[in-house]
Amino acid sequence: MPVRLRKFIGTILIIVLVVVYALVANTIAVATLGNAPWWGHLLYFLLTGLLWVLPAMVIIKWMAGPTHS
C-alpha cells in the first residue's frame, strides 16, 4: 500500500477513534458518575483522557509501515 494512502486511512481512523471514544467515555461518565465524589471524576477523566493513546499508537505504528532492518 502506498505511504500516502496508508497515512490518509490512518488519519481518518484516528479522527473516528477520537470522536467515538469521546462519546463513549462521556456517556459512561454521565451514566455512572452522577453521585461520585470529585476525586472519582478526576480519576475517571484522567484515565479515560490518557487511555485513547494506546489504540492511537497502534494506528500510528501501522501508518509508519513495516520497519526495515
N, C-alpha and C positions, 0 to 999 in steps of 0.2 A: 504494500500500500504506500502511495507517495506520502512524503512527510507533511506536505501542506494539507492533504485530506485528513490525515491522522490528527493533526493539530486542530483542524476545523471541527471534526467529530468530537474530539476531547473537550474543546471549548464549550460546545453545545451540551455535552454530558455534564460538565461541571456546573453550568448555569442551571440545568434541570435539577441536578443534585442539590444545589443550594436552596432553590425555591421549594422543592418538595420537602427537604429536610427541615427547613424553617417552618413550613406549615404543619408538619407532623409534630415537631418539637413543641410548638406553641399550642397546638390542640391538646397534646398530652398535659402540658403545664396548666392550661385552663381547666381541664377535667380533673386534675389530681391535686393541684397546689392551692386550692381556694382557701383553706384554713391553715396552711402551713406557716410556720414562723419565717421571719425574714431570712434567717440563715439557710432554711430549706430552699427558698427561692434562689438565693445566691449560689448554693451548691449545684442545684439543678441547672441553672443557666450557665454556670461556669463549665460544668461537664458537657452539656449539650453544645455550648459555644465552641468547644475545642474538639468534640468528637467527630464533626463533619470533616475534619482534616484528614482522617485516616482513609476514607474512600476517595477523597480528592487526590491524595498522594498516589494511590493505585492508578487513577486515571492519568495523572501527570507522568508517572513512570511509563505507562503504555504509550502516551503521546511522544515520549522521547525515543521510543523504538528500541529494538534489541541492541544490547551493548556488544561491542566487538572487542575481543581481547587482542 
